[in-house]
Amino acid sequence: MLPGEILFGFIGLVVVITAVGMVISRNAIYSALFLVSNFTTVALLYLILGAPFIAVVQISVYAGSIMVLFLFVIMLLGAERLAAKEKLQGQRLLAVILGVVFLVELGLFGVWKAGYMTTPVPPAAATAGAPEAVGMALFTQYALPFEVTGFILLVATVGAILLTRGDKPASKDLITAVSEKEG
């Protein structure tokens, strides 16, 4: 085995460990920090694969901006103090079952794809990873997936706010409670 393959395997193992740590962590802040570690090690994989622009974007956008936003929302809403009990009974069992189904499908897809991957992949053009080429592809050919990703991030943020909001009194109820207390 070459040293590059060993390094790639080690970083891949760290990616998997940080992803599992993110999913099984009960503390929201620790989970977000595991996700930062995951994004950083994925950026290292991009560097090893020869895509420095994507690695820098991974660090600056995901590990930097998006995770700062997530940590801000977690701390602002107090999500680290959520109750430990499950709101939906059986959600862990369902998650494990769906995870196993996903892994089986992934394995079957790999077996199916192995039968069709007989020709080698041609090398990419010299300008394939250039920032101009990435920008043009992102805003022309992949404009719809780019917008859908932004919408999914917005829905996830609103969902996190709604899940952690709890049963707080409405502002009108608070005003009447204060006025009754004064009077």
N, C-alpha and C positions, 0 to 999 in steps of 0.2 A: 504494500500500500504506500502511496506517495504521501509526503507530509501535508500537502494541500488537501487531499481527501480526508485525512485524519482531522485536520482543522475544521473542514466543512462538516464532518460528522459530529464533532464536539459542539460546534455552534448550533447545529440542528438539534442536538440533544438539549442544549440550553433553551432553545426556542420552545421545545415541547414542554420542558419542566416549568418555564415561566408561564406558559399558557395554562397548564394544569393548576399551578399555584394561583393564578388569577381566578379560575373558575371555582376552586374549592375554598378559597379564603372567605371567612365569614365577615371580616372587617372590610368595608368599602374602600377605605384609604389604602390598605395593604393590597387589595385587589387592583386598584388603579396603579399602584407602584409596580406590581408585577407586570401590568400591561405596558408600562413605560420600559421596563427591562426587556419585554418581548419585542417591542418596536425597535429598540436599539440593537438587539441581536439580529433581527431581521435585516436591519440596515447593514450589519456586518456581512450577512449572507449576500446582499446585493453587491457589496464591494468585492467579495471573493469572486462573484460571477461576472465582474467587469462592467458593472453599471453604476458608476460613481454619482451620476446626477440623481438617479432614483434613490440612492442611499442618502444623499444630502436632503432630498425632499422628504424622505421617510423620517429622518431625525428632526428636521425643522418643522414640518407640518404636523406629523402624528405625535412623536415623542415630545415635541415642544408645545405647539399651539393647542392642539386638540386635548392633550392630557392636562394642560394647565386649565383649560375650560372645564374638563370633567372634574378635576380636583376642586376647583372653585365651586362648582355646583354641589358636589358632595359635601363640602364643608359649610356652604351657605345654607343648605337645607337640613343639615344635621343627619345625613343618611348613615353615618357611622354609629348612631345610637338606635338603630332599628331593632325591633323585637326579634328574638332568636327563633320564635316559633313560625312555622309555615302558615301562610295565609290560605293557600290552596292545598288541600290534603292530597298527597300522592304526587306532588310535582317532581320530587327527586326521582321517584321510580320511573315516571314518564320520561324525564330527562335522560336517565340511564338507558332506557329502552330505545329512545330515539337516537342516542349516541351510538349504540351498538348497530342499529339499522344503518346509520350513516357510514360507519366503518365497513360494514359488509358491502354496501353499495360501492364504496370507494375501492374496496378490494376487487369486486367484480368488474368495475370499470377498468382497473389496472390490468386485469387478466384479459379483458376484451381488447383493450388498447394494445397490449403486447403482441397480439396476433396481427395487428394492422400496421405496426411500426417497424416495417422491414427496411424502409429507405432512410438513410441518414438525413438529419435536418440540415438544410443549407446554412452557411454562415450568414449572419446579419450584415447589412450594408454598413459602411463606415459611419454614415450619418444617422444610423438608427437610434442611437441613444443621445443625440445632440439635443440640447434644450429647445431649439427651434422646431425640430422634428417632433418632439414630444408635445410641445404646445400646439402645433398645427393638428396633430392627430387627436389630441384631447378636445379641442374646440371645434373640430369639423367631424371627423369620423366617430368619435366617442362622446359627443356632446350630450346625448340622452343619458347614457350611464353616469356621466359626471353629474348631471342634474339630479338623477335618481339617488345617487350617493349622498348628495347634499340634503335632499329631502329626508332620507333615512336617518341621517345624523340629527336633523331637526326634530323628527318624531321621537327619536331615542331621548333627546334632551327633555322634551315636553313630557314624555312618559316617566322619566326619572323624577321630574318635578311633581307630577300627579301622584306617583307612588309614595313619595316621601312627605307629601303635604299633610297627610293625616286628617283628623277631624278637628280642625281649628275653627273657632267661631268666626262667622262672617263679620266684616267691618261694621255692618249695621247693628248686629247684635252686641258688638263691643261698645259702640257708641251708646246704645240704650242702657247697657249695664253700667257704664260710667255715669250717665245722667241720673239713673236711679240711685246709685250709691251716693251721689252728691246731694240729692233731694230728699 
